Amino acid sequence: MTSTAPARRPKVATITVGTNEARWLPACLSTLLASHTPDLDLTVWYVDNASTDGSTAMVRDDFPAVRIIENDANLGFARANNVGMRAALTAGADYVFLVNPDTRTPADLIQQLTAFMEKWPTYGICGPMQYTYTYTDADGGAVSLDEHNDWSRLALKLGEADGFVGDRPNRPSPAGPAHGRAPATLEHAYVQGAALFVRAEVLRTLGLFDRVFHTYYEETDLCRRVRWAGWRVALNLDLGIQHYGGGGTGASTYRRVQMRRNRYYFLLTDITWRWPAILSLSGRWLRQDLAGRSVGGNTTVVGGWVETAAAAWWLLRLAPTIARRRRAYRRLRAAGGAR
């Protein structure tokens, strides 16, 4: 008499962080919950970042299957997602799917992403292409994928170039070799945190988001660390999700300041750049920043000087942290070469 072992049911945890996102959450959470299949052990987490619009109460009342974590303060994107990821890892997740509130997930997407990672163990992070957000009450729950959104169009345009291709066109691509690559994948510089599917082993090995980033560039940093450690990172060209994009920080001082200072921090902690190139690129950015024309949006010349001075002081205080990160990343990259 032979016995058949039960089929493996991967444990997948979705993490959605919200700060006053009540208008987006019903469509986001309902489509995530509809992704449950007998093949998956799916848990949907909502991390509330000190909302004041009744988001938590609404989720608790309308989506009792969702696990809720309430932060006492707005921790930013990086730290709030870390809170959710720690909970998911403690619960034994095999994979974690970070999903923004302003998304709608096709019913088979999570199953397809899981199947991809199960088949291709060399990939540490993957993610779907993003499509325009077209939700209406008449949709009846269907999630159509009609047209790429702005982020996907830019990703396809830039392809597998370095993330700073606009500043240094001749920088080598971070993509892995053609040998061993999965079909229908694009090894773009990063997978956006709005829809990022990561192997739990990666998080347990490398750690979570670098909390220094607070908001912006944290997923780009995680993707480069994953590559340095010897895993691949890719977008799945045949899979998709609806994403509105923009969030609540568009065209704001917060966005300008966060993106500006984090860009410098990201560059200063990138061990693949030599110091002459770092200083050259930083100098170019500095001239733009002081003129009020910078990543994240434009401001006045006076505003440019004030915001740049604040960013410089912030970076100066982080000098010991930057030095530690560079030492750790050199060790990580050296060990990753042996994978």
N, C-alpha and C positions, 0 to 999 in steps of 0.2 A: 504494500500500500504506500503510495506516495502522497506527500502533502505539498501544497503550493503555498509559498510564502506570500503574505499580503503585499500588494503593490505599494511602493513608496508613495506617500502623500507629502510632498514638500510643504513646509510651513512658510507661508508668505504673510508679511505684515505690511500694510500700507500706512503711511504716516502723512497726515495732512495738518499743517500748521495754519492757524487762522487768527487774524487780529481784526475784529469788526468785519467779518466776511459773511454775515448772515444771509445776504442775498445770493451768494454763490453756493453755499454749503449744501442745500437740498439736492441740487442736480449733481454735485460732485459726489456726495456720500451715497446717494441712491444708485448711481452707476457703479461705484466701487462695490457696494454690497451685492449688486446684480452679477458681479463677476464670480461669485462663489460657484464652484463645481465640485462633484464628488472626488475629483482628482487632486484637489488642493485643500490644505488646511489654512483657510484665509481668516485673518484678523484685521479689522479696520480700526485704526487709531485716529483720534482727533486731539490735537494739542492746542489748547486755547492760550493765546498770548495776551492775557489781560484785556479781553474784549469788554466793551461797554454797551454793545448793541443786542445783548440777549442771545448771543450765539450759542453759548454752552447750554442754556436752558432749552433752546430749540432743538439742539442735537440730542439732548437727554430725553426730551419728550417724543420727538418724531423718529429717532433712530436708536432705539434701545440696544441694538446689537453692537453699536459702535462703542469702543472703549475710550473714555475721556480722561485727559490729563489737563489740569488747570494750573497755569503758571501765575504766580502772584504779580509779576511784572512782565512787560514786553522785553523778552530776552533777545530779540532779533532772530533772523532766519536761521543762522548757524546753530546757536545754542538751543533754540526751541526744538529744532529737528533732532539735535543730539539727545534731548530729553526723551523724545519719542523713540529714537533708535536704541537707546539704552534699555527702555522698557521692552521693546521688541526682542532684543538680544537676550534679555533675562528670561523672556517667555519661550526662548528656544527657536526663534525664527531662523529659517535657512536663507531667506531672501527678504530684503526690505525694499519697498517701492515708495519713494518720496513723490507725493502728488500735490500740486498746488490746489487751493480751493476753486480757482477759476478754470477748472478742467472738467471734462466729461469723458469717461473711460468706456470704450467699446466692451461689450460683455466678454469677449474672448481674449482681450489684450493681456491680462495678467497671466492667463494660462499659456499664451503664446510666448511671453517673455520668460516665464519659468521653464517652459520646454526648451527654449533656446539655451538658457544657462545650464540646464541639465545635460544637454547634448554637447555643449562647448565649454568645458571646464577651464579653458585658458582665458576666458573673458571674465573680468572682475566687475565691470559695470557695462550696462547697455541701456538703451532707452528708445522709445518710439519717436518717429517723426511727429511734428506738431501740425495740427490743422486748425483752420479758423473755427471760432466758437459760434455755432449757429442754433443754439437752443431756443425753441419756442414751445408753448404748451401743446401745440398741435403735433409735436414730434412723437408723442406717445412713448417716450423713453428711448427711441432709436438714436444712435450716435453715428451720424454720417461723417464721412471723411472726404470732403469735396475739394478743398483747396488748401495748400500749405499756408501756414501763417508767416509773418515776417521773419521770425527766428529761423524757421526751417528753410525759407528761401535764402537767407544769408548763409546758413550752414552749407547748403548745397553749392552756393556760389564759391565759398572759400574752400570747400572740400576738405582735404587732409593737411592743410597748411598749418604752420605754427599759429598759436593764438594771437600773436602780435604781427601777423603778416602785413597789416597796413603800415606798420612802422619799420619792419625789417623783412622785406619780401624774400630775401635769400636764406632766411633761417630754415634749418632742416625741419621736416615734418615729424611730429611725435608718433605717427602711425607705425604699427608693427609691420614686419615683412609680409610679402604676399603669401609665402608658404605658411600654411596652417590657418589661414583666414577663413571665416565663415562666409558663405555666399550672402548677397544682398545686405552687406554691411558697409558703413562709411565710418572710418576711424577718424572722426572729427576731433578737433582739439579737446572738446569736452562734451559731456551730456548735461544739458541744462537741469538744474535742480527742480524745475517744475514737474518733471516726469523722469526720474532717475531710478533705475532698478539696479540694486547692488547686492552682491553676494555677501552673506553674513560673515563668512570666513575672512573676507577682505576687511570688514570693519573690526573684527576681533583681532586681526593681525596688525592693521595699520592705525587703528583708532578712527575717530569720527571726524566731523568737520573741525577745522581749526577755528576755535571760538574767537580768535583775534579778528577775523574778518567781519563778524557780526552779521552783515548783509552785503552780498555781492562778492563774487570770486571764490566763495568757499567751495562750490562744486567743481570749479576749474582746478583749484588746488588739490582736491581729493582725487580727481581724475589723473592729474600728473603723478601723484604719489602712487596710485594704483599701477600706472605704467612703469614707474621706476622700480616697483616691487616685482615686476615681471608678468603682470596680467595685461590683457588687452582691454581697450575701451572703445565702444562703437555705438553708433546709431543703427537701428534696424529699419532699413529702408521700406520694407513691406508692411510695417506695423505703424499704427498711428493713434493719436489722442487729440481731442479738441482742447485747445488752450487759448483763452482770451488774451492774456499777457498784459503787462504794464503794471498791474497791482495798484497799491495805494501810494506808491512813492514816485510816480512819474512826474518829471519836471518840477522837482522840489529841491530845496536846499539839502535836505537829508540825503537824497539820491546823489547829488553832486559830490557832497563831502564824502560819503561812504565809498562811492566808486573811485574817487580820486585817490584817497589815501590807500585804499585796498589794492589799487593797481600798482602803486609803488612797492607796497609790502610784498605783493605777489612776485614782482620782478626781483626784489632784493633777496628773496628766499629761493629763487630758481637757480639751482646749482649747475644747470646746463648753459648758463650765460657767464661769460668771462667778464671781469670787472670793467675793462675798457668799454665793452659793449653796453653794460649796465649803466655806466656813467654817461655815455653818449645818448642813450635813449632817455634816461632820466632828465638830462639837460633839455632835450627836445620837448618833453612833456612839461617841464618847468616853465619854459617860455610860453607855451600855450595856456597853462594854468594861470600864470600871472596876468595874461591878457584877458582872462575871463572866458576863454574858449577851451573847454575841457570835456573829457569823457563824462557822461551823465548829464550834460546840459550846459548852457552858457549863462554867464552872469556879467555884471559890470566889471570894469578894471579894478575898482576898489574892492568889490566882492571877491574877485580873483585873488588879490593880494591877501585879504583877510582869511579866506578859506585855505589858501596854500600855506600860509603861516601856521594855521592850526594843524594842517596835515603834517607839516615838517616837524612841529613840536611833538606830535603824536608818534611819528616815526623815530624821532630821536630817543624818546623814552622806551621805545621797543628795541633799541639796539641790542641789548643782551638776548632778548627773545629771538631776534633775527639770527644772531650768531649760533644759538642753540639749534634752531631749525636747520640751518645750513649743515651743521655737523651731523645731525640726525639724518638728513636727506642724503648726504654723501654715503653714509653707512647703508641706508636703505637701497640706494641705487647699486652699490657694490654687491650687496646680497642678492638683489633682484636679477643681476646678470647671470646668476647661477641657476635660476629657475628653469 
